[in-house]
Amino acid sequence: MRQQHPPQSQPPLDDASQHISPVWSERTQVQPQDPAYSPVIPLFLARRLAEVSPQLADRAATSSRVRVRTHTIPHIVVLEVASRLSDVVEDLDQTIQLALADEPRGVVCDLSALLEGGAPGAVGELATAGRHVRDWPGIPVVVSCPDPQVRSALAAHPLGRHLIVTASMLPALSAVLSTPTPAMQLLRLAPHPTAQRASRDFVTRTLLDWKLGRVIPAASLVVGELVASSLISAGTDIDLSVAWNMGALRLTVRDHGPDQTPQRRSHPALYGRPRSIVAGLSSAFGTLPTAEGGKAVWAVLNVPPQRGSTSRRSSGPGTSTTTSMLPMLADAPSLAG
């Protein structure tokens, strides 16, 4: 796995920040839709799945209180459902949001232990989870279900088309591993007056390294507002992530404030002028609850690669030109499908 290193000539970050190594590096793989694609999965992952599957199946069969079980297979969050879909679909959607806030490699919803068939209304509600993929690019959400009628209904739904639907777990995990991984950089910020400036400097350096200097003015404004909002509402340490994949730049600011009440939809934590700035410069934005409390406020900017570019990364800021052009302001995007 390749890691990204900031150019040596760049100045150090502010006192409020502590750089964290990137968790993912860019990788291009065959897409599941490719006719040449075959569900090949690493041996260590197949062995791990074989080990945990019987145990999880036994636990699902003996417990009626826990309807959505969460476990992780190297960087992939697996959500197992052991109930009627109509009884658990809202909990499943909330659990998907909690999983996405941790920015894993992917999220797989395992419906192999689903009791009875999926009611049309419940399947339609499950399909709306596709809005998370639409607005939160780079992290695939896969539904593994042996019921062909449920799979067909998901594929036919306008939002369900954003999901990857498979008949079993092995192709589901393989589909996650076959999607391109975002280029990502992380930064931890202390609740300090310099946090806003440190976040803008960090975003600037990262985008210069990725040859995305043209979007620096807009991204700096957006991340500054997200960090300021988090400092005001939570006042805790902040984890900032910058991810770029498939023409979308995702800025996420995660705080560690008091436990948030889980909500069915992602509601913004921005009001007034900050909300107007973020809405005008982003294609989508919203808030996700986090598993240990607090929230993740995010915004996505459309940043297609420049024509003729052969690499997402540059050797340093000297090889990229920063312009003062901001993206055209758009109407405030919808936060839910």
C-alpha positions in Angstrom: 0.0 0.0 0.0 1.5 3.3 -1.1 1.5 6.2 1.4 1.5 9.9 0.6 4.2 12.1 2.1 3.9 15.9 2.1 6.7 17.7 0.2 9.7 18.5 2.4 9.6 22.2 1.4 6.2 22.9 3.0 6.0 24.7 6.3 4.9 22.7 9.4 1.3 22.6 10.5 -0.1 24.9 13.2 0.1 23.9 16.9 -3.6 22.9 16.8 -2.9 20.0 14.4 -1.2 16.6 14.4 -0.8 14.9 11.1 -2.0 11.3 10.8 -0.8 9.0 8.0 -3.3 8.3 5.3 -5.3 5.1 5.8 -6.0 4.4 2.1 -3.9 4.9 -1.1 -5.3 5.2 -4.6 -5.8 2.0 -6.4 -7.5 1.1 -9.7 -9.3 -2.2 -10.0 -11.7 -4.0 -12.2 -15.3 -2.9 -11.6 -17.9 -5.6 -10.7 -20.0 -4.6 -13.7 -17.1 -5.4 -16.0 -17.8 -8.6 -18.1 -14.3 -9.8 -17.3 -14.9 -9.4 -13.6 -14.9 -12.6 -11.4 -15.4 -12.6 -7.7 -11.9 -13.4 -6.6 -11.3 -12.7 -2.9 -8.0 -12.8 -1.0 -7.3 -16.1 0.8 -6.9 -14.5 4.2 -10.3 -12.8 3.8 -12.0 -16.0 2.7 -10.5 -17.9 5.6 -11.6 -15.2 8.0 -15.1 -15.3 6.6 -15.3 -19.0 6.9 -14.2 -18.8 10.6 -16.7 -16.1 11.7 -19.8 -17.1 9.6 -20.9 -20.1 11.7 -20.4 -18.2 14.9 -22.4 -15.3 13.6 -25.1 -17.5 12.3 -25.5 -19.2 15.7 -25.6 -15.9 17.5 -28.2 -14.5 15.1 -30.4 -17.6 15.6 -30.2 -17.5 19.4 -30.8 -13.8 20.0 -34.1 -12.0 19.3 -33.1 -8.7 20.9 -30.2 -7.7 18.7 -31.6 -7.3 15.2 -28.6 -5.7 13.4 -25.2 -7.1 14.3 -22.0 -5.3 13.4 -18.6 -6.8 12.8 -15.6 -5.9 10.7 -13.6 -8.0 8.2 -10.4 -6.0 7.5 -11.7 -2.5 6.9 -15.1 -3.7 5.7 -18.1 -3.2 8.0 -20.6 -6.1 7.8 -24.2 -5.5 9.1 -26.1 -8.7 9.7 -29.9 -8.7 9.9 -31.7 -11.5 11.8 -35.3 -10.3 11.8 -38.1 -9.3 9.4 -36.9 -6.5 7.2 -40.0 -4.4 8.0 -39.0 -4.6 11.7 -35.4 -3.6 11.3 -35.1 -1.4 8.2 -34.9 1.9 10.1 -32.3 0.5 12.5 -30.4 -0.8 9.6 -30.3 2.6 7.9 -29.1 4.3 11.1 -26.4 1.6 11.5 -25.3 2.2 7.9 -24.9 5.9 8.8 -22.8 5.0 11.9 -20.6 2.8 9.8 -20.1 5.4 7.1 -19.0 8.0 9.6 -16.0 5.8 10.4 -15.1 6.0 6.6 -14.4 2.2 6.1 -13.4 0.5 2.9 -17.0 -0.4 2.4 -20.3 -1.4 4.1 -22.0 -4.8 3.5 -25.6 -5.5 4.6 -25.9 -9.3 5.0 -29.6 -10.3 4.6 -28.9 -14.0 4.4 -30.6 -14.6 7.8 -33.6 -12.4 7.0 -36.8 -13.9 8.4 -39.5 -14.3 5.7 -39.4 -12.3 2.5 -39.0 -8.6 2.3 -42.3 -6.6 2.2 -42.4 -4.2 -0.8 -42.6 -1.2 1.5 -39.6 -2.3 3.6 -37.6 -3.1 0.5 -38.3 0.3 -0.9 -37.2 1.9 2.3 -34.0 -0.2 2.3 -33.4 1.0 -1.3 -33.3 4.6 -0.1 -30.0 3.8 1.6 -28.6 4.4 -1.9 -28.7 8.1 -1.1 -25.7 7.6 1.2 -23.7 6.3 -1.8 -25.0 9.1 -4.0 -24.0 11.8 -1.5 -21.1 10.0 0.1 -19.0 8.9 -2.9 -16.1 6.5 -2.6 -17.5 4.1 0.0 -19.6 1.4 -1.6 -22.7 0.0 0.2 -23.5 -3.6 -0.7 -26.6 -5.6 0.0 -26.1 -9.4 0.0 -29.5 -11.1 -0.2 -30.3 -14.6 -1.5 -33.9 -13.6 -2.3 -34.1 -12.8 -6.0 -37.3 -10.8 -5.6 -35.6 -8.5 -3.1 -32.6 -8.1 -5.4 -34.8 -7.2 -8.3 -36.8 -4.7 -6.3 -33.6 -3.0 -5.1 -32.2 -2.8 -8.6 -35.4 -1.3 -9.9 -35.6 1.5 -7.3 -34.1 4.9 -8.4 -32.0 5.1 -5.2 -31.4 1.3 -5.0 -29.4 1.6 -8.2 -26.6 3.3 -6.2 -26.2 0.1 -4.2 -24.3 -3.0 -5.2 -26.6 -6.0 -4.9 -25.3 -9.6 -4.7 -26.7 -13.0 -3.9 -24.2 -14.0 -1.3 -21.3 -12.7 0.9 -18.3 -13.7 -1.1 -19.2 -11.6 -4.2 -20.3 -8.8 -1.9 -16.9 -8.6 -0.2 -15.2 -9.0 -3.6 -17.3 -6.1 -5.0 -16.1 -3.9 -2.2 -12.5 -4.8 -2.8 -12.9 -4.2 -6.5 -14.0 -0.6 -6.2 -11.3 2.1 -6.4 -10.1 3.3 -3.1 -10.2 7.1 -2.4 -7.0 9.0 -2.0 -7.3 10.1 1.6 -5.4 12.3 4.1 -6.2 12.7 7.8 -5.6 15.4 10.4 -6.4 15.7 14.1 -7.1 19.2 15.4 -7.2 20.4 19.0 -10.0 22.8 20.0 -7.8 25.8 19.6 -8.3 29.2 18.0 -5.8 28.3 15.3 -7.8 25.1 14.2 -9.6 26.9 11.4 -6.4 28.2 9.8 -4.6 24.8 10.3 -7.5 23.0 8.6 -7.3 25.4 5.6 -3.5 25.0 5.4 -3.8 21.2 5.5 -6.5 21.2 2.7 -4.4 23.5 0.6 -1.3 21.3 0.9 -3.3 18.1 0.2 -4.9 19.5 -2.9 -1.7 20.8 -4.2 -0.2 17.3 -3.8 -3.1 15.9 -5.8 -2.9 18.5 -8.5 -6.3 20.0 -7.5 -5.1 23.5 -6.9 -8.1 25.0 -8.9 -10.5 24.0 -6.1 -8.4 25.2 -3.2 -10.4 28.5 -2.7 -13.7 26.8 -2.5 -12.5 23.8 -0.4 -10.7 26.1 2.0 -13.9 28.1 2.6 -16.0 25.0 3.1 -13.6 23.3 5.5 -13.2 26.5 7.5 -16.9 26.7 8.1 -17.2 23.0 9.0 -14.4 23.3 11.5 -15.8 26.5 13.0 -19.2 24.9 13.4 -17.7 21.8 15.1 -15.7 24.0 17.5 -18.8 26.0 18.5 -21.2 23.0 18.8 -18.8 20.4 20.4 -15.6 22.1 21.5 -13.7 18.8 21.3 -10.8 17.4 19.3 -11.6 17.2 15.6 -10.7 14.6 13.1 -10.5 16.1 9.6 -10.4 13.8 6.5 -9.9 14.9 2.9 -10.8 12.2 0.3 -10.9 12.3 -3.5 -12.3 9.7 -5.7 -14.2 9.5 -9.0 -14.3 13.3 -9.4 -15.7 14.0 -6.0 -13.8 15.7 -3.1 -15.2 14.8 0.3 -14.4 16.9 3.4 -15.4 15.4 6.7 -15.1 17.0 10.2 -15.7 14.6 13.0 -16.1 15.7 16.6 -16.3 13.8 19.9 -19.1 15.7 21.6 -22.0 14.3 23.7 -23.9 11.3 22.3 -26.2 12.4 19.5 -29.7 11.0 19.2 -29.8 8.8 16.1 -31.9 10.4 13.3 -33.5 8.8 10.3 -32.1 11.4 7.9 -28.9 13.3 7.8 -29.6 16.9 9.0 -27.2 19.7 8.7 -25.4 21.2 11.7 -24.9 24.5 9.9 -27.1 27.5 10.1 -27.2 31.1 8.7 -24.2 32.3 6.7 -22.0 29.1 7.2 -24.9 27.0 5.8 -25.2 29.3 2.8 -21.5 29.1 2.0 -21.3 25.3 2.3 -24.5 24.8 0.3 -23.4 27.2 -2.4 -20.0 25.5 -3.0 -20.8 21.8 -2.5 -22.9 19.3 -4.4 -24.1 17.7 -1.2 -23.6 18.1 2.5 -25.0 16.8 5.8 -24.4 15.2 9.2 -23.9 11.6 10.3 -24.0 10.3 13.9 -20.9 8.5 15.1 -20.9 5.2 17.0 -19.1 6.6 20.1 -21.1 9.8 20.2 -20.7 13.1 18.5 -21.2 13.7 14.8 -19.5 13.9 11.4 -20.3 16.9 9.3 -19.4 16.5 5.7 -19.5 18.2 2.3 -18.8 17.0 -1.2 -17.4 19.2 -4.0 -17.4 18.1 -7.6 -13.8 18.1 -8.8 -13.3 16.2 -12.1 -9.6 15.5 -13.0 -8.0 17.9 -15.4 -7.7 16.9 -19.0 -4.4 15.4 -19.9 -3.6 14.6 -16.3 -2.0 11.2 -15.8 -1.7 11.2 -12.1 -3.7 12.3 -9.1 -0.6 13.3 -7.2 2.2 15.7 -7.9 5.7 15.8 -6.6 5.0 19.0 -4.7 3.1 22.3 -4.9 5.6 23.8 -7.3 4.2 21.5 -10.1 0.6 22.7 -9.6 -1.0 26.0 -10.3 -3.5 27.5 -7.9 -6.2 29.7 -9.4 -8.6 32.0 -7.7 -11.6 30.7 -9.6 -14.5 29.4 -7.5 -17.0 26.8 -8.7 -20.3 28.3 -9.9 -22.7 28.7 -6.9 -25.6 26.3 -7.0 -28.9 26.0 -5.2 -28.7 24.3 -1.8 -28.7 20.6 -2.4 -31.1 18.2 -1.0 -29.8 16.2 2.0 -32.1 13.1 1.5 -33.3 11.2 -1.4 
